[in-house]
Amino acid sequence: MVYVWTHRKRPMKTARWWSAAILLLGLAALGTDGRPNKEEFRSPPYRPVVRFRHKQDGIPESLRIKGFMGHNVYPGPCEHKYCGLGRHCVVNHETEQGECKCLDHCKPHYKPVCGSDGKLYQNHCELHRASCLRGHRITIMHSEECFYKGKSSCDLSLM
């Protein structure tokens, strides 16, 4: 009598071996392209955050000229100086220090607000700019309501 040895688990082990081999080859291929190298683990270079309270031109050259960034991207005298609504920081070229000045202009967009002085301003920025230029506080009484309801106490201020 002859016994035939049939081992049913053998094909399963072979399939697992091939699966493991293919998986390792795939990981090795990914390791060369998919894994970050030492340079990618470094922290990114310092870039100062510049935020404008009012909408103005924000191109990098104008930031350097206005003093937000010094030469060679070192912090300028206006980088961390907050001047308040309707004002911005300007570098005094004699002292090289940042000084707060009233905004020269605001971005032209029409979203009317009524001020505590009874005038209607084109937008919030114009109201705060007028407050700075006049040297007294003007607060927002109504946003758009006085314009759309036609209140007579709100006159359009072009300042």
MIDOSE-1310 file (N, C-alpha, C; in nm, 2 decimals, decimal comma, always signed):
residues 159
mvyv	+0,08/-0,12/+0,00/+0,00/+0,00/+0,00/+0,09/+0,13/+0,00; +0,05/+0,22/-0,09/+0,13/+0,35/-0,10/+0,04/+0,46/-0,05; +0,09/+0,54/+0,03/+0,02/+0,66/+0,08/+0,07/+0,78/+0,00; -0,02/+0,86/-0,05/+0,01/+0,98/-0,12/+0,00/+1,10/-0,01
wthr	+0,11/+1,16/+0,00/+0,11/+1,27/+0,10/+0,06/+1,40/+0,03; -0,05/+1,44/+0,08/-0,11/+1,57/+0,03/-0,11/+1,67/+0,14; -0,05/+1,78/+0,12/-0,04/+1,88/+0,23/-0,12/+2,00/+0,18; -0,23/+2,02/+0,23/-0,32/+2,12/+0,18/-0,27/+2,26/+0,23
krpm	-0,20/+2,27/+0,33/-0,16/+2,40/+0,38/-0,04/+2,46/+0,30; +0,03/+2,38/+0,23/+0,15/+2,42/+0,16/+0,12/+2,53/+0,06; +0,01/+2,51/-0,03/-0,02/+2,62/-0,12/-0,05/+2,75/-0,05; -0,12/+2,74/+0,06/-0,15/+2,87/+0,14/-0,03/+2,94/+0,18
ktar	+0,07/+2,86/+0,23/+0,20/+2,92/+0,28/+0,27/+2,99/+0,16; +0,27/+2,92/+0,05/+0,33/+2,98/-0,07/+0,26/+3,11/-0,11; +0,13/+3,12/-0,11/+0,06/+3,24/-0,14/+0,09/+3,35/-0,05; +0,10/+3,32/+0,08/+0,14/+3,42/+0,18/+0,28/+3,47/+0,16
wwsa	+0,37/+3,38/+0,12/+0,51/+3,42/+0,10/+0,52/+3,51/-0,02; +0,45/+3,48/-0,13/+0,45/+3,57/-0,24/+0,39/+3,71/-0,21; +0,28/+3,70/-0,13/+0,21/+3,83/-0,09/+0,31/+3,92/-0,01; +0,38/+3,85/+0,08/+0,47/+3,93/+0,17/+0,59/+3,98/+0,08
aill	+0,64/+3,90/-0,01/+0,75/+3,95/-0,10/+0,71/+4,07/-0,18; +0,59/+4,06/-0,24/+0,54/+4,17/-0,32/+0,52/+4,30/-0,24; +0,47/+4,28/-0,12/+0,45/+4,39/-0,02/+0,58/+4,45/+0,01; +0,68/+4,37/+0,04/+0,81/+4,43/+0,08/+0,87/+4,50/-0,04
lgla	+0,86/+4,45/-0,16/+0,91/+4,52/-0,28/+0,84/+4,65/-0,30; +0,71/+4,65/-0,28/+0,63/+4,77/-0,30/+0,68/+4,88/-0,19; +0,70/+4,84/-0,07/+0,74/+4,93/+0,03/+0,88/+4,98/+0,01; +0,97/+4,89/-0,05/+1,10/+4,94/-0,08/+1,10/+5,04/-0,19
algt	+1,01/+5,02/-0,29/+1,00/+5,12/-0,40/+0,94/+5,25/-0,35; +0,85/+5,24/-0,26/+0,79/+5,37/-0,20/+0,89/+5,44/-0,11; +0,97/+5,36/-0,04/+1,07/+5,42/+0,05/+1,17/+5,51/-0,02; +1,20/+5,49/-0,15/+1,29/+5,58/-0,22/+1,22/+5,71/-0,26
dgrp	+1,10/+5,70/-0,30/+1,03/+5,82/-0,35/+0,92/+5,87/-0,25; +0,86/+5,79/-0,17/+0,75/+5,83/-0,09/+0,78/+5,88/+0,05; +0,90/+5,84/+0,10/+0,93/+5,88/+0,23/+1,01/+6,01/+0,23; +0,97/+6,11/+0,33/+1,05/+6,23/+0,33/+1,19/+6,22/+0,37
nkee	+1,28/+6,30/+0,31/+1,42/+6,29/+0,35/+1,44/+6,39/+0,47; +1,57/+6,41/+0,51/+1,60/+6,49/+0,63/+1,56/+6,64/+0,60; +1,58/+6,69/+0,48/+1,55/+6,83/+0,46/+1,40/+6,86/+0,47; +1,32/+6,76/+0,45/+1,17/+6,79/+0,46/+1,13/+6,79/+0,60
frsp	+1,21/+6,74/+0,70/+1,17/+6,74/+0,84/+1,21/+6,87/+0,91; +1,28/+6,96/+0,84/+1,32/+7,08/+0,90/+1,20/+7,18/+0,91; +1,20/+7,27/+1,01/+1,09/+7,36/+1,01/+1,11/+7,46/+0,90; +0,99/+7,52/+0,85/+1,00/+7,61/+0,74/+1,07/+7,74/+0,78
pyrp	+1,13/+7,82/+0,69/+1,19/+7,94/+0,73/+1,09/+8,04/+0,79; +1,14/+8,13/+0,87/+1,05/+8,23/+0,94/+1,00/+8,33/+0,84; +0,87/+8,35/+0,84/+0,81/+8,45/+0,75/+0,72/+8,53/+0,84; +0,75/+8,66/+0,86/+0,66/+8,74/+0,95/+0,52/+8,75/+0,89
vvrf	+0,42/+8,75/+0,98/+0,29/+8,77/+0,94/+0,25/+8,91/+0,95; +0,20/+8,97/+0,84/+0,16/+9,11/+0,83/+0,02/+9,11/+0,80; -0,06/+9,18/+0,90/-0,20/+9,19/+0,88/-0,24/+9,33/+0,87; -0,32/+9,36/+0,78/-0,38/+9,50/+0,76/-0,51/+9,50/+0,83
rhkq	-0,54/+9,60/+0,91/-0,67/+9,61/+0,97/-0,77/+9,66/+0,87; -0,72/+9,75/+0,78/-0,81/+9,80/+0,67/-0,75/+9,76/+0,54; -0,83/+9,74/+0,44/-0,78/+9,69/+0,32/-0,70/+9,80/+0,24; -0,57/+9,77/+0,22/-0,48/+9,85/+0,15/-0,40/+9,76/+0,06
dgip	-0,32/+9,82/-0,02/-0,23/+9,74/-0,11/-0,14/+9,66/-0,02; -0,13/+9,53/-0,05/-0,05/+9,44/+0,03/+0,06/+9,37/-0,05; +0,11/+9,43/-0,15/+0,21/+9,36/-0,23/+0,34/+9,37/-0,15; +0,43/+9,27/-0,16/+0,55/+9,26/-0,08/+0,64/+9,39/-0,09
eslr	+0,66/+9,45/-0,21/+0,74/+9,57/-0,22/+0,69/+9,68/-0,14; +0,55/+9,70/-0,14/+0,50/+9,81/-0,06/+0,51/+9,78/+0,09; +0,52/+9,65/+0,13/+0,54/+9,62/+0,27/+0,68/+9,66/+0,31; +0,78/+9,63/+0,22/+0,91/+9,67/+0,25/+0,93/+9,82/+0,26
ikgf	+0,87/+9,89/+0,17/+0,88/+10,04/+0,17/+0,81/+10,10/+0,30; +0,69/+10,04/+0,34/+0,62/+10,09/+0,45/+0,68/+10,06/+0,58; +0,78/+9,97/+0,58/+0,86/+9,94/+0,70/+0,81/+9,81/+0,78; +0,72/+9,74/+0,72/+0,68/+9,61/+0,78/+0,79/+9,51/+0,78
mghn	+0,87/+9,51/+0,67/+0,98/+9,42/+0,66/+1,10/+9,50/+0,63; +1,21/+9,48/+0,70/+1,33/+9,55/+0,67/+1,40/+9,48/+0,56; +1,52/+9,53/+0,52/+1,60/+9,47/+0,42/+1,64/+9,33/+0,46; +1,66/+9,24/+0,37/+1,69/+9,10/+0,39/+1,59/+9,03/+0,48
vypg	+1,47/+9,07/+0,47/+1,35/+9,01/+0,54/+1,36/+9,01/+0,69; +1,44/+9,10/+0,75/+1,45/+9,12/+0,89/+1,33/+9,20/+0,93; +1,28/+9,19/+1,06/+1,16/+9,26/+1,10/+1,19/+9,41/+1,09; +1,10/+9,49/+1,04/+1,11/+9,63/+1,03/+1,05/+9,70/+1,15
pceh	+1,06/+9,83/+1,17/+1,01/+9,90/+1,29/+0,86/+9,90/+1,30; +0,79/+9,87/+1,19/+0,64/+9,87/+1,19/+0,58/+9,73/+1,20; +0,66/+9,62/+1,21/+0,61/+9,49/+1,20/+0,51/+9,45/+1,31; +0,55/+9,49/+1,43/+0,47/+9,45/+1,55/+0,39/+9,57/+1,61
kycg	+0,38/+9,68/+1,54/+0,32/+9,80/+1,59/+0,18/+9,81/+1,54; +0,08/+9,81/+1,63/-0,06/+9,83/+1,59/-0,10/+9,97/+1,63; -0,16/+10,04/+1,53/-0,19/+10,18/+1,55/-0,34/+10,20/+1,57; -0,42/+10,11/+1,55/-0,57/+10,13/+1,57/-0,64/+10,15/+1,44
lgrh	-0,77/+10,16/+1,45/-0,86/+10,18/+1,34/-0,84/+10,31/+1,27; -0,83/+10,31/+1,14/-0,81/+10,44/+1,06/-0,67/+10,49/+1,06; -0,58/+10,41/+1,11/-0,44/+10,46/+1,12/-0,35/+10,34/+1,07; -0,22/+10,37/+1,04/-0,13/+10,27/+1,00/+0,01/+10,32/+1,04
cvvn	+0,11/+10,23/+1,05/+0,24/+10,26/+1,09/+0,32/+10,30/+0,97; +0,40/+10,41/+0,98/+0,49/+10,47/+0,88/+0,62/+10,49/+0,94; +0,73/+10,45/+0,86/+0,87/+10,46/+0,92/+0,91/+10,61/+0,90; +0,96/+10,67/+1,01/+1,02/+10,80/+1,00/+1,16/+10,78/+0,96
hete	+1,20/+10,84/+0,84/+1,33/+10,81/+0,78/+1,44/+10,88/+0,86; +1,41/+10,98/+0,94/+1,51/+11,05/+1,02/+1,54/+10,97/+1,14; +1,44/+10,92/+1,21/+1,46/+10,84/+1,34/+1,47/+10,69/+1,31; +1,42/+10,64/+1,19/+1,41/+10,50/+1,16/+1,31/+10,43/+1,26
qgec	+1,22/+10,50/+1,32/+1,12/+10,44/+1,41/+0,99/+10,44/+1,34; +0,90/+10,36/+1,38/+0,76/+10,35/+1,33/+0,67/+10,45/+1,40; +0,60/+10,53/+1,32/+0,50/+10,62/+1,38/+0,36/+10,60/+1,32; +0,26/+10,62/+1,41/+0,12/+10,60/+1,36/+0,07/+10,72/+1,29
kcld	+0,02/+10,71/+1,18/-0,04/+10,82/+1,10/-0,18/+10,77/+1,05; -0,26/+10,87/+1,01/-0,39/+10,85/+0,96/-0,37/+10,78/+0,82; -0,46/+10,70/+0,78/-0,46/+10,63/+0,65/-0,47/+10,74/+0,54; -0,39/+10,72/+0,43/-0,40/+10,81/+0,32/-0,53/+10,79/+0,24
hckp	-0,56/+10,66/+0,23/-0,69/+10,63/+0,15/-0,73/+10,49/+0,20; -0,85/+10,46/+0,17/-0,91/+10,33/+0,19/-0,94/+10,26/+0,06; -0,96/+10,13/+0,05/-1,00/+10,07/-0,07/-1,14/+10,11/-0,10; -1,16/+10,14/-0,23/-1,30/+10,18/-0,27/-1,40/+10,07/-0,28
hykp	-1,48/+10,05/-0,18/-1,59/+9,96/-0,19/-1,71/+10,02/-0,11; -1,82/+10,01/-0,17/-1,94/+10,08/-0,11/-2,02/+9,99/-0,02; -2,01/+10,01/+0,11/-2,09/+9,94/+0,21/-2,11/+10,05/+0,32; -2,21/+10,13/+0,29/-2,23/+10,25/+0,37/-2,25/+10,23/+0,52
vcgs	-2,20/+10,32/+0,61/-2,22/+10,31/+0,75/-2,25/+10,46/+0,79; -2,34/+10,47/+0,89/-2,38/+10,59/+0,95/-2,30/+10,62/+1,08; -2,23/+10,73/+1,08/-2,15/+10,77/+1,20/-2,22/+10,84/+1,30; -2,16/+10,85/+1,42/-2,22/+10,92/+1,53/-2,22/+11,07/+1,51
dgkl	-2,15/+11,12/+1,41/-2,15/+11,26/+1,37/-2,27/+11,29/+1,28; -2,35/+11,19/+1,25/-2,47/+11,22/+1,16/-2,44/+11,21/+1,01; -2,32/+11,17/+0,98/-2,28/+11,16/+0,84/-2,27/+11,01/+0,79; -2,30/+10,99/+0,66/-2,29/+10,86/+0,60/-2,16/+10,85/+0,53
yqnh	-2,09/+10,74/+0,57/-1,95/+10,71/+0,51/-1,96/+10,59/+0,41; -1,88/+10,59/+0,32/-1,88/+10,49/+0,21/-1,86/+10,35/+0,27; -1,78/+10,34/+0,38/-1,75/+10,21/+0,44/-1,69/+10,23/+0,58; -1,66/+10,13/+0,65/-1,61/+10,14/+0,79/-1,47/+10,20/+0,79
celh	-1,39/+10,17/+0,69/-1,25/+10,23/+0,68/-1,26/+10,38/+0,67; -1,35/+10,43/+0,59/-1,36/+10,58/+0,57/-1,41/+10,64/+0,70; -1,50/+10,58/+0,77/-1,54/+10,64/+0,90/-1,42/+10,65/+1,00; -1,35/+10,54/+1,01/-1,23/+10,54/+1,10/-1,12/+10,64/+1,06
rasc	-1,10/+10,65/+0,93/-1,01/+10,74/+0,87/-1,05/+10,89/+0,90; -1,18/+10,92/+0,89/-1,23/+11,05/+0,92/-1,21/+11,08/+1,07; -1,24/+10,98/+1,15/-1,22/+11,00/+1,29/-1,07/+11,04/+1,33; -0,98/+10,97/+1,26/-0,84/+11,00/+1,29/-0,80/+11,14/+1,24
lrgh	-0,85/+11,17/+1,12/-0,81/+11,30/+1,06/-0,87/+11,42/+1,14; -0,99/+11,40/+1,19/-1,05/+11,51/+1,27/-1,01/+11,51/+1,41; -0,95/+11,40/+1,46/-0,90/+11,40/+1,59/-1,00/+11,38/+1,70; -1,12/+11,33/+1,67/-1,22/+11,30/+1,77/-1,29/+11,17/+1,73
riti	-1,34/+11,10/+1,83/-1,40/+10,97/+1,81/-1,53/+10,98/+1,73; -1,55/+10,90/+1,63/-1,67/+10,88/+1,56/-1,70/+10,73/+1,56; -1,82/+10,70/+1,61/-1,86/+10,56/+1,63/-1,96/+10,52/+1,52; -1,98/+10,40/+1,49/-2,08/+10,35/+1,40/-2,21/+10,34/+1,46
mhse	-2,31/+10,41/+1,41/-2,44/+10,41/+1,47/-2,53/+10,31/+1,40; -2,52/+10,31/+1,27/-2,60/+10,21/+1,19/-2,52/+10,17/+1,07; -2,53/+10,04/+1,03/-2,47/+9,99/+0,91/-2,57/+9,98/+0,80; -2,56/+10,06/+0,70/-2,64/+10,06/+0,58/-2,79/+10,10/+0,61
ecfy	-2,84/+10,08/+0,73/-2,98/+10,11/+0,75/-3,02/+10,25/+0,72; -2,94/+10,35/+0,77/-2,97/+10,49/+0,75/-2,98/+10,52/+0,60; -2,89/+10,46/+0,52/-2,89/+10,48/+0,38/-3,02/+10,42/+0,31; -3,04/+10,30/+0,34/-3,15/+10,23/+0,27/-3,29/+10,28/+0,32
kgks	-3,30/+10,33/+0,44/-3,43/+10,38/+0,49/-3,45/+10,52/+0,46; -3,34/+10,59/+0,41/-3,35/+10,73/+0,37/-3,36/+10,82/+0,48; -3,29/+10,80/+0,59/-3,29/+10,89/+0,71/-3,22/+11,02/+0,67; -3,28/+11,13/+0,70/-3,23/+11,26/+0,66/-3,10/+11,30/+0,74
scdl	-3,08/+11,24/+0,86/-2,96/+11,28/+0,94/-2,83/+11,22/+0,89; -2,84/+11,13/+0,79/-2,71/+11,08/+0,74/-2,69/+11,14/+0,60; -2,59/+11,22/+0,59/-2,55/+11,28/+0,46/-2,42/+11,21/+0,42; -2,40/+11,19/+0,29/-2,29/+11,12/+0,24/-2,16/+11,20/+0,26
slm	-2,07/+11,15/+0,33/-1,94/+11,22/+0,36/-1,84/+11,16/+0,26; -1,78/+11,25/+0,19/-1,68/+11,21/+0,09/-1,54/+11,23/+0,14; -1,52/+11,25/+0,27/-1,39/+11,26/+0,33/-1,32/+11,13/+0,33
